[in-house]
């Protein structure tokens, strides 16, 4: 699972074996055994959440929005 970046104690990553056919571009955020998944297009939205608070989800959404271009480029570089 390629880690795209780390920020504020969170790991932002893709799973290399996820979906067949592959799902649209998205990123997972993990910290302390808790995970959330975010769609990247057409806008950043929470796809699933396994325990983060609403406040943390807002923080994660802001981080992902700020880095969305980098994340999408990493997606293209990894998945082709």
PALUM-14699 format. One record per residue: residue in three letters; x, y, z of N, C-alpha, C in turn. Coordinates in pm, 1 decimal. Layout:
! PALUM-14699
<node><residuo>ALA</residuo><n_east>X</n_east><n_north>Y</n_north><n_up>Z</n_up><ca_east>X</ca_east><ca_north>Y</ca_north><ca_up>Z</ca_up><c_east>X</c_east><c_north>Y</c_north><c_up>Z</c_up></node>
...
END
This chain:
! PALUM-14699
<node><residuo>UNK</residuo><n_east>84.4</n_east><n_north>-117.2</n_north><n_up>0.0</n_up><ca_east>0.0</ca_east><ca_north>0.0</ca_north><ca_up>0.0</ca_up><c_east>89.4</c_east><c_north>124.1</c_north><c_up>0.0</c_up></node>
<node><residuo>UNK</residuo><n_east>91.2</n_east><n_north>194.8</n_north><n_up>-110.3</n_up><ca_east>178.0</ca_east><ca_north>312.4</ca_north><ca_up>-119.4</ca_up><c_east>126.6</c_east><c_north>429.9</c_north><c_up>-36.5</c_up></node>
<node><residuo>UNK</residuo><n_east>212.5</n_east><n_north>479.1</n_north><n_up>51.3</n_up><ca_east>180.5</ca_east><ca_north>597.6</ca_north><ca_up>129.7</ca_up><c_east>211.7</c_east><c_north>719.4</c_north><c_up>44.0</c_up></node>
<node><residuo>UNK</residuo><n_east>113.3</n_east><n_north>805.1</n_north><n_up>23.5</n_up><ca_east>130.5</ca_east><ca_north>923.7</ca_north><ca_up>-59.0</ca_up><c_east>200.0</c_east><c_north>1032.8</c_north><c_up>21.1</c_up></node>
<node><residuo>UNK</residuo><n_east>154.6</n_east><n_north>1053.3</n_north><n_up>146.2</n_up><ca_east>218.8</ca_east><ca_north>1149.4</ca_north><ca_up>235.6</ca_up><c_east>169.7</c_east><c_north>1125.9</c_north><c_up>377.5</c_up></node>
<node><residuo>UNK</residuo><n_east>238.0</n_east><n_north>1189.4</n_north><n_up>470.8</n_up><ca_east>199.9</ca_east><ca_north>1187.6</ca_north><ca_up>612.4</ca_up><c_east>184.3</c_east><c_north>1332.3</c_north><c_up>658.2</c_up></node>
<node><residuo>UNK</residuo><n_east>82.8</n_east><n_north>1354.7</n_north><n_up>739.5</n_up><ca_east>60.9</ca_east><ca_north>1489.8</ca_north><ca_up>793.5</ca_up><c_east>-20.6</c_east><c_north>1479.1</c_north><c_up>921.3</c_up></node>
<node><residuo>UNK</residuo><n_east>20.0</n_east><n_north>1554.8</n_north><n_up>1022.2</n_up><ca_east>-51.5</ca_east><ca_north>1561.0</ca_north><ca_up>1150.6</ca_up><c_east>-75.2</c_east><c_north>1422.8</c_north><c_up>1211.1</c_up></node>
<node><residuo>UNK</residuo><n_east>18.7</n_east><n_north>1332.1</n_north><n_up>1190.3</n_up><ca_east>6.6</ca_east><ca_north>1197.5</ca_north><ca_up>1245.8</ca_up><c_east>-77.0</c_east><c_north>1102.0</c_north><c_up>1163.2</c_up></node>
<node><residuo>UNK</residuo><n_east>-133.0</n_east><n_north>1148.5</n_north><n_up>1051.3</n_up><ca_east>-213.8</ca_east><ca_north>1064.8</ca_north><ca_up>962.4</ca_up><c_east>-127.1</c_east><c_north>1014.8</c_north><c_up>847.9</c_up></node>
<node><residuo>UNK</residuo><n_east>-157.9</n_east><n_north>894.3</n_north><n_up>801.5</n_up><ca_east>-99.6</ca_east><ca_north>841.4</ca_north><ca_up>678.1</ca_up><c_east>-207.2</c_east><c_north>847.2</c_north><c_up>571.0</c_up></node>
<node><residuo>UNK</residuo><n_east>-171.8</n_east><n_north>899.1</n_north><n_up>455.8</n_up><ca_east>-263.2</ca_east><ca_north>907.2</ca_north><ca_up>342.2</ca_up><c_east>-210.4</c_east><c_north>811.2</c_north><c_up>236.8</c_up></node>
<node><residuo>UNK</residuo><n_east>-292.4</n_east><n_north>713.9</n_north><n_up>196.6</n_up><ca_east>-241.5</ca_east><ca_north>605.8</ca_north><ca_up>111.8</ca_up><c_east>-347.6</c_east><c_north>549.8</c_north><c_up>19.4</c_up></node>
<node><residuo>UNK</residuo><n_east>-298.6</n_east><n_north>467.4</n_north><n_up>-75.1</n_up><ca_east>-383.2</ca_east><ca_north>387.3</ca_north><ca_up>-163.3</ca_up><c_east>-361.8</c_east><c_north>242.0</c_north><c_up>-126.3</c_up></node>
<node><residuo>UNK</residuo><n_east>-460.3</n_east><n_north>157.9</n_north><n_up>-155.3</n_up><ca_east>-441.2</ca_east><ca_north>13.6</ca_north><ca_up>-150.1</ca_up><c_east>-418.1</c_east><c_north>-33.6</c_north><c_up>-293.4</c_up></node>
<node><residuo>UNK</residuo><n_east>-312.6</n_east><n_north>-106.2</n_north><n_up>-315.7</n_up><ca_east>-276.0</ca_east><ca_north>-143.7</ca_north><ca_up>-451.4</ca_up><c_east>-367.7</c_east><c_north>-249.2</c_north><c_up>-512.3</c_up></node>
<node><residuo>UNK</residuo><n_east>-440.0</n_east><n_north>-323.7</n_north><n_up>-430.8</n_up><ca_east>-524.0</ca_east><ca_north>-432.7</ca_north><ca_up>-481.9</ca_up><c_east>-672.7</c_east><c_north>-402.9</c_north><c_up>-469.0</c_up></node>
<node><residuo>UNK</residuo><n_east>-709.5</n_east><n_north>-279.1</n_north><n_up>-472.4</n_up><ca_east>-846.3</ca_east><ca_north>-240.5</ca_north><ca_up>-441.7</ca_up><c_east>-934.7</c_east><c_north>-233.8</c_north><c_up>-566.2</c_up></node>
<node><residuo>UNK</residuo><n_east>-1035.5</n_east><n_north>-315.7</n_north><n_up>-569.0</n_up><ca_east>-1139.3</ca_east><ca_north>-307.6</ca_north><ca_up>-670.5</ca_up><c_east>-1102.2</c_east><c_north>-364.1</c_north><c_up>-805.5</c_up></node>
<node><residuo>UNK</residuo><n_east>-1196.1</n_east><n_north>-435.5</n_north><n_up>-864.0</n_up><ca_east>-1182.5</ca_east><ca_north>-483.8</ca_north><ca_up>-1000.1</ca_up><c_east>-1321.3</c_east><c_north>-481.9</c_north><c_up>-1061.1</c_up></node>
<node><residuo>UNK</residuo><n_east>-1354.2</n_east><n_north>-387.4</n_north><n_up>-1146.4</n_up><ca_east>-1262.1</ca_east><ca_north>-285.1</ca_north><ca_up>-1196.5</ca_up><c_east>-1224.8</c_east><c_north>-185.2</c_north><c_up>-1087.3</c_up></node>
<node><residuo>UNK</residuo><n_east>-1115.3</n_east><n_north>-113.8</n_north><n_up>-1113.0</n_up><ca_east>-1064.7</ca_east><ca_north>-18.1</ca_north><ca_up>-1014.5</ca_up><c_east>-1166.6</c_east><c_north>91.6</c_north><c_up>-987.8</c_up></node>
<node><residuo>UNK</residuo><n_east>-1177.2</n_east><n_north>129.4</n_north><n_up>-862.6</n_up><ca_east>-1267.0</ca_east><ca_north>238.2</ca_north><ca_up>-824.2</ca_up><c_east>-1209.9</c_east><c_north>371.3</c_north><c_up>-873.3</c_up></node>
<node><residuo>UNK</residuo><n_east>-1294.2</n_east><n_north>474.7</n_north><n_up>-877.3</n_up><ca_east>-1243.8</ca_east><ca_north>608.2</ca_north><ca_up>-913.3</ca_up><c_east>-1137.2</c_east><c_north>654.3</c_north><c_up>-813.5</c_up></node>
<node><residuo>UNK</residuo><n_east>-1059.9</n_east><n_north>757.2</n_north><n_up>-849.8</n_up><ca_east>-953.3</ca_east><ca_north>804.8</ca_north><ca_up>-761.4</ca_up><c_east>-1004.3</c_east><c_north>838.1</c_north><c_up>-620.3</c_up></node>
<node><residuo>UNK</residuo><n_east>-932.1</n_east><n_north>787.0</n_north><n_up>-522.5</n_up><ca_east>-965.6</ca_east><ca_north>811.3</ca_north><ca_up>-382.3</ca_up><c_east>-840.4</c_east><c_north>790.9</c_north><c_up>-298.8</c_up></node>
<node><residuo>UNK</residuo><n_east>-847.9</n_east><n_north>831.2</n_north><n_up>-172.9</n_up><ca_east>-735.7</ca_east><ca_north>814.7</ca_north><ca_up>-81.3</ca_up><c_east>-790.8</c_east><c_north>771.3</c_north><c_up>53.8</c_up></node>
<node><residuo>UNK</residuo><n_east>-712.0</n_east><n_north>692.6</n_north><n_up>124.8</n_up><ca_east>-746.1</ca_east><ca_north>649.5</ca_north><ca_up>260.5</ca_up><c_east>-661.2</c_east><c_north>728.4</c_north><c_up>359.0</c_up></node>
<node><residuo>UNK</residuo><n_east>-720.2</n_east><n_north>765.8</n_north><n_up>470.9</n_up><ca_east>-648.1</ca_east><ca_north>832.1</ca_north><ca_up>579.4</ca_up><c_east>-654.1</c_east><c_north>739.6</c_north><c_up>700.8</c_up></node>
<node><residuo>UNK</residuo><n_east>-538.1</n_east><n_north>712.7</n_north><n_up>761.1</n_up><ca_east>-530.5</ca_east><ca_north>621.9</ca_north><ca_up>875.8</ca_up><c_east>-454.9</c_east><c_north>686.6</c_north><c_up>990.0</c_up></node>
<node><residuo>UNK</residuo><n_east>-501.8</n_east><n_north>657.2</n_north><n_up>1110.4</n_up><ca_east>-432.8</ca_east><ca_north>699.0</ca_north><ca_up>1232.9</ca_up><c_east>-487.7</c_east><c_north>616.7</c_north><c_up>1348.6</c_up></node>
<node><residuo>UNK</residuo><n_east>-398.5</n_east><n_north>560.8</n_north><n_up>1427.8</n_up><ca_east>-436.0</ca_east><ca_north>487.3</ca_north><ca_up>1548.9</ca_up><c_east>-539.6</c_east><c_north>377.6</c_north><c_up>1522.5</c_up></node>
<node><residuo>UNK</residuo><n_east>-526.0</n_east><n_north>309.4</n_north><n_up>1410.1</n_up><ca_east>-616.3</ca_east><ca_north>199.5</ca_north><ca_up>1379.1</ca_up><c_east>-752.5</c_east><c_north>241.7</c_north><c_up>1326.7</c_up></node>
<node><residuo>UNK</residuo><n_east>-772.3</n_east><n_north>369.5</n_north><n_up>1304.1</n_up><ca_east>-898.0</ca_east><ca_north>421.2</ca_north><ca_up>1249.8</ca_up><c_east>-871.6</c_east><c_north>462.9</c_north><c_up>1105.8</c_up></node>
<node><residuo>UNK</residuo><n_east>-971.5</n_east><n_north>444.0</n_north><n_up>1020.4</n_up><ca_east>-953.3</ca_east><ca_north>471.9</ca_north><ca_up>877.7</ca_up><c_east>-1076.2</c_east><c_north>539.0</c_north><c_up>818.7</c_up></node>
<node><residuo>UNK</residuo><n_east>-1051.9</n_east><n_north>627.6</n_north><n_up>723.1</n_up><ca_east>-1158.9</ca_east><ca_north>687.4</ca_north><ca_up>643.8</ca_up><c_east>-1113.0</c_east><c_north>688.5</c_north><c_up>498.6</c_up></node>
<node><residuo>UNK</residuo><n_east>-1208.9</n_east><n_north>682.2</n_north><n_up>409.5</n_up><ca_east>-1182.5</ca_east><ca_north>683.4</ca_north><ca_up>265.6</ca_up><c_east>-1249.5</c_east><c_north>806.5</c_north><c_up>206.8</c_up></node>
<node><residuo>UNK</residuo><n_east>-1178.9</n_east><n_north>873.6</n_north><n_up>114.5</n_up><ca_east>-1227.9</ca_east><ca_north>997.3</ca_north><ca_up>54.7</ca_up><c_east>-1222.8</c_east><c_north>987.9</c_north><c_up>-96.9</c_up></node>
<node><residuo>UNK</residuo><n_east>-1336.1</n_east><n_north>1016.8</n_north><n_up>-163.1</n_up><ca_east>-1336.8</ca_east><ca_north>1032.5</ca_north><ca_up>-308.6</ca_up><c_east>-1268.2</c_east><c_north>1164.7</c_north><c_up>-339.4</c_up></node>
<node><residuo>UNK</residuo><n_east>-1199.9</n_east><n_north>1171.8</n_north><n_up>-451.4</n_up><ca_east>-1126.0</ca_east><ca_north>1292.3</ca_north><ca_up>-488.2</ca_up><c_east>-1194.7</c_east><c_north>1375.2</c_north><c_up>-596.2</c_up></node>
<node><residuo>UNK</residuo><n_east>-1285.6</n_east><n_north>1314.0</n_north><n_up>-670.8</n_up><ca_east>-1350.1</ca_east><ca_north>1384.7</ca_north><ca_up>-781.1</ca_up><c_east>-1498.9</c_east><c_north>1356.5</c_north><c_up>-781.8</c_up></node>
<node><residuo>UNK</residuo><n_east>-1583.5</n_east><n_north>1450.1</n_north><n_up>-818.7</n_up><ca_east>-1549.2</ca_east><ca_north>1583.9</ca_north><ca_up>-865.0</ca_up><c_east>-1505.9</c_east><c_north>1677.8</c_north><c_up>-752.5</c_up></node>
<node><residuo>UNK</residuo><n_east>-1534.9</n_east><n_north>1639.2</n_north><n_up>-629.2</n_up><ca_east>-1487.6</ca_east><ca_north>1714.3</ca_north><ca_up>-512.8</ca_up><c_east>-1450.7</c_east><c_north>1614.5</c_north><c_up>-404.5</c_up></node>
<node><residuo>UNK</residuo><n_east>-1381.1</n_east><n_north>1660.5</n_north><n_up>-304.0</n_up><ca_east>-1341.2</ca_east><ca_north>1572.1</ca_north><ca_up>-194.0</ca_up><c_east>-1461.9</c_east><c_north>1547.2</c_north><c_up>-103.6</c_up></node>
<node><residuo>UNK</residuo><n_east>-1500.1</n_east><n_north>1419.0</n_north><n_up>-91.7</n_up><ca_east>-1610.9</ca_east><ca_north>1380.8</ca_north><ca_up>-3.3</ca_up><c_east>-1574.5</c_east><c_north>1251.7</c_north><c_up>69.6</c_up></node>
<node><residuo>UNK</residuo><n_east>-1629.1</n_east><n_north>1236.3</n_north><n_up>188.5</n_up><ca_east>-1607.3</ca_east><ca_north>1115.0</ca_north><ca_up>266.9</ca_up><c_east>-1684.4</c_east><c_north>1000.7</c_north><c_up>202.3</c_up></node>
<node><residuo>UNK</residuo><n_east>-1613.6</n_east><n_north>892.6</n_north><n_up>168.8</n_up><ca_east>-1677.7</ca_east><ca_north>773.8</ca_north><ca_up>112.3</ca_up><c_east>-1713.9</c_east><c_north>675.0</c_north><c_up>222.4</c_up></node>
<node><residuo>UNK</residuo><n_east>-1626.3</n_east><n_north>663.8</n_north><n_up>323.5</n_up><ca_east>-1653.5</ca_east><ca_north>576.6</ca_north><ca_up>437.9</ca_up><c_east>-1570.0</c_east><c_north>624.8</c_north><c_up>556.3</c_up></node>
<node><residuo>UNK</residuo><n_east>-1617.1</n_east><n_north>590.4</n_north><n_up>674.2</n_up><ca_east>-1550.4</ca_east><ca_north>633.0</ca_north><ca_up>796.7</ca_up><c_east>-1563.6</c_east><c_north>522.3</c_north><c_up>899.9</c_up></node>
<node><residuo>UNK</residuo><n_east>-1451.0</n_east><n_north>486.2</n_north><n_up>959.5</n_up><ca_east>-1449.6</ca_east><ca_north>378.0</ca_north><ca_up>1057.7</ca_up><c_east>-1417.0</c_east><c_north>429.9</c_north><c_up>1197.4</c_up></node>
<node><residuo>UNK</residuo><n_east>-1465.9</n_east><n_north>550.6</n_north><n_up>1229.7</n_up><ca_east>-1452.1</ca_east><ca_north>594.9</ca_north><ca_up>1367.1</ca_up><c_east>-1398.9</c_east><c_north>734.1</c_north><c_up>1392.3</c_up></node>
<node><residuo>UNK</residuo><n_east>-1359.6</n_east><n_north>808.4</n_north><n_up>1289.1</n_up><ca_east>-1314.3</ca_east><ca_north>945.4</ca_north><ca_up>1312.4</ca_up><c_east>-1432.8</c_east><c_north>1034.5</c_north><c_up>1348.9</c_up></node>
<node><residuo>UNK</residuo><n_east>-1407.9</n_east><n_north>1132.9</n_north><n_up>1434.0</n_up><ca_east>-1511.4</ca_east><ca_north>1229.7</ca_north><ca_up>1471.2</ca_up><c_east>-1540.0</c_east><c_north>1322.9</c_north><c_up>1354.1</c_up></node>
<node><residuo>UNK</residuo><n_east>-1652.2</n_east><n_north>1393.6</n_north><n_up>1360.2</n_up><ca_east>-1687.0</ca_east><ca_north>1491.0</ca_north><ca_up>1256.6</ca_up><c_east>-1578.7</c_east><c_north>1598.4</c_north><c_up>1245.9</c_up></node>
<node><residuo>UNK</residuo><n_east>-1523.6</n_east><n_north>1640.5</n_north><n_up>1357.9</n_up><ca_east>-1417.5</ca_east><ca_north>1741.2</ca_north><ca_up>1357.4</ca_up><c_east>-1294.5</c_east><c_north>1689.8</c_north><c_up>1283.1</c_up></node>
<node><residuo>UNK</residuo><n_east>-1256.3</n_east><n_north>1565.9</n_north><n_up>1308.7</n_up><ca_east>-1140.1</ca_east><ca_north>1507.3</ca_north><ca_up>1241.5</ca_up><c_east>-1167.8</c_east><c_north>1490.5</c_north><c_up>1093.1</c_up></node>
<node><residuo>UNK</residuo><n_east>-1287.8</n_east><n_north>1451.1</n_north><n_up>1056.2</n_up><ca_east>-1321.6</ca_east><ca_north>1437.4</ca_north><ca_up>914.2</ca_up><c_east>-1311.2</c_east><c_north>1572.1</c_north><c_up>842.4</c_up></node>
<node><residuo>UNK</residuo><n_east>-1351.7</n_east><n_north>1679.1</n_north><n_up>909.3</n_up><ca_east>-1337.2</ca_east><ca_north>1812.6</ca_north><ca_up>849.1</ca_up><c_east>-1189.9</c_east><c_north>1846.2</c_north><c_up>829.9</c_up></node>
<node><residuo>UNK</residuo><n_east>-1107.1</n_east><n_north>1815.4</n_north><n_up>931.1</n_up><ca_east>-963.2</ca_east><ca_north>1838.7</ca_north><ca_up>920.7</ca_up><c_east>-904.7</c_east><c_north>1758.8</c_north><c_up>804.4</c_up></node>
<node><residuo>UNK</residuo><n_east>-940.5</n_east><n_north>1633.5</n_north><n_up>795.1</n_up><ca_east>-889.2</ca_east><ca_north>1548.7</ca_north><ca_up>687.9</ca_up><c_east>-933.7</c_east><c_north>1598.8</c_north><c_up>550.7</c_up></node>
<node><residuo>UNK</residuo><n_east>-1059.4</n_east><n_north>1640.5</n_north><n_up>540.7</n_up><ca_east>-1109.6</ca_east><ca_north>1693.4</ca_north><ca_up>414.2</ca_up><c_east>-1030.1</c_east><c_north>1816.6</c_north><c_up>371.9</c_up></node>
<node><residuo>UNK</residuo><n_east>-1000.0</n_east><n_north>1904.6</n_north><n_up>466.6</n_up><ca_east>-921.2</ca_east><ca_north>2024.6</ca_north><ca_up>435.2</ca_up><c_east>-781.0</c_east><c_north>1987.4</c_north><c_up>388.4</c_up></node>
<node><residuo>UNK</residuo><n_east>-718.6</n_east><n_north>1892.6</n_north><n_up>455.5</n_up><ca_east>-583.8</ca_east><ca_north>1849.0</ca_north><ca_up>415.9</ca_up><c_east>-587.3</c_east><c_north>1791.4</c_north><c_up>274.9</c_up></node>
<node><residuo>UNK</residuo><n_east>-684.1</n_east><n_north>1705.2</n_north><n_up>248.9</n_up><ca_east>-693.1</ca_east><ca_north>1639.5</ca_north><ca_up>118.2</ca_up><c_east>-725.4</c_east><c_north>1741.3</c_north><c_up>9.7</c_up></node>
<node><residuo>UNK</residuo><n_east>-814.3</n_east><n_north>1835.3</n_north><n_up>37.1</n_up><ca_east>-844.0</ca_east><ca_north>1939.4</ca_north><ca_up>-61.7</ca_up><c_east>-718.3</c_east><c_north>2018.0</c_north><c_up>-97.3</c_up></node>
<node><residuo>UNK</residuo><n_east>-637.9</n_east><n_north>2050.9</n_north><n_up>3.6</n_up><ca_east>-515.9</ca_east><ca_north>2127.6</ca_north><ca_up>-20.0</ca_up><c_east>-412.7</c_east><c_north>2048.8</c_north><c_up>-100.6</c_up></node>
<node><residuo>UNK</residuo><n_east>-415.5</n_east><n_north>1916.7</n_north><n_up>-88.9</n_up><ca_east>-316.1</ca_east><ca_north>1832.1</ca_north><ca_up>-155.8</ca_up><c_east>-375.5</c_east><c_north>1747.5</c_north><c_up>-268.5</c_up></node>
<node><residuo>UNK</residuo><n_east>-498.0</n_east><n_north>1779.1</n_north><n_up>-307.9</n_up><ca_east>-568.0</ca_east><ca_north>1695.5</ca_north><ca_up>-405.9</ca_up><c_east>-488.8</c_east><c_north>1678.3</c_north><c_up>-535.7</c_up></node>
<node><residuo>UNK</residuo><n_east>-428.3</n_east><n_north>1784.7</n_north><n_up>-585.7</n_up><ca_east>-349.0</ca_east><ca_north>1774.2</ca_north><ca_up>-707.9</ca_up><c_east>-234.2</c_east><c_north>1675.7</c_north><c_up>-692.9</c_up></node>
<node><residuo>UNK</residuo><n_east>-164.7</n_east><n_north>1681.3</n_north><n_up>-580.4</n_up><ca_east>-54.7</ca_east><ca_north>1588.1</ca_north><ca_up>-553.5</ca_up><c_east>-105.4</c_east><c_north>1443.8</c_north><c_up>-542.6</c_up></node>
<node><residuo>UNK</residuo><n_east>-218.8</n_east><n_north>1427.4</n_north><n_up>-477.2</n_up><ca_east>-274.6</ca_east><ca_north>1293.2</ca_north><ca_up>-459.1</ca_up><c_east>-316.6</c_east><c_north>1235.4</c_north><c_up>-593.8</c_up></node>
<node><residuo>UNK</residuo><n_east>-383.3</n_east><n_north>1316.8</n_north><n_up>-676.6</n_up><ca_east>-425.5</ca_east><ca_north>1268.8</ca_north><ca_up>-808.0</ca_up><c_east>-304.7</c_east><c_north>1233.1</c_north><c_up>-895.8</c_up></node>
<node><residuo>UNK</residuo><n_east>-197.5</n_east><n_north>1310.6</n_north><n_up>-886.1</n_up><ca_east>-78.7</ca_east><ca_north>1278.7</ca_north><ca_up>-963.7</ca_up><c_east>-17.5</c_east><c_north>1148.5</c_north><c_up>-915.1</c_up></node>
<node><residuo>UNK</residuo><n_east>-13.9</n_east><n_north>1128.3</n_north><n_up>-783.6</n_up><ca_east>37.8</ca_east><ca_north>1002.5</ca_north><ca_up>-728.9</ca_up><c_east>-48.4</c_east><c_north>885.0</c_north><c_up>-772.6</c_up></node>
<node><residuo>UNK</residuo><n_east>-179.0</n_east><n_north>904.3</n_north><n_up>-778.8</n_up><ca_east>-272.7</ca_east><ca_north>800.7</ca_north><ca_up>-826.0</ca_up><c_east>-237.3</c_east><c_north>762.4</c_north><c_up>-970.2</c_up></node>
<node><residuo>UNK</residuo><n_east>-223.8</n_east><n_north>865.4</n_north><n_up>-1056.0</n_up><ca_east>-191.5</ca_east><ca_north>839.6</ca_north><ca_up>-1197.0</ca_up><c_east>-55.0</c_east><c_north>771.3</c_north><c_up>-1210.5</c_up></node>
<node><residuo>UNK</residuo><n_east>42.2</n_east><n_north>816.8</n_north><n_up>-1133.7</n_up><ca_east>175.5</ca_east><ca_north>757.2</ca_north><ca_up>-1139.3</ca_up><c_east>172.2</c_east><c_north>610.2</c_north><c_up>-1096.8</c_up></node>
<node><residuo>UNK</residuo><n_east>93.6</n_east><n_north>578.5</n_north><n_up>-995.3</n_up><ca_east>90.3</ca_east><ca_north>442.0</ca_north><ca_up>-943.1</ca_up><c_east>4.5</c_east><c_north>348.1</c_north><c_up>-1028.3</c_up></node>
<node><residuo>UNK</residuo><n_east>-117.3</n_east><n_north>394.2</n_north><n_up>-1060.9</n_up><ca_east>-210.7</ca_east><ca_north>305.7</ca_north><ca_up>-1130.1</ca_up><c_east>-205.0</c_east><c_north>318.5</c_north><c_up>-1282.4</c_up></node>
<node><residuo>UNK</residuo><n_east>-140.6</n_east><n_north>423.4</n_north><n_up>-1331.6</n_up><ca_east>-125.1</ca_east><ca_north>441.8</ca_north><ca_up>-1475.7</ca_up><c_east>-242.4</c_east><c_north>505.2</c_north><c_up>-1543.8</c_up></node>
END
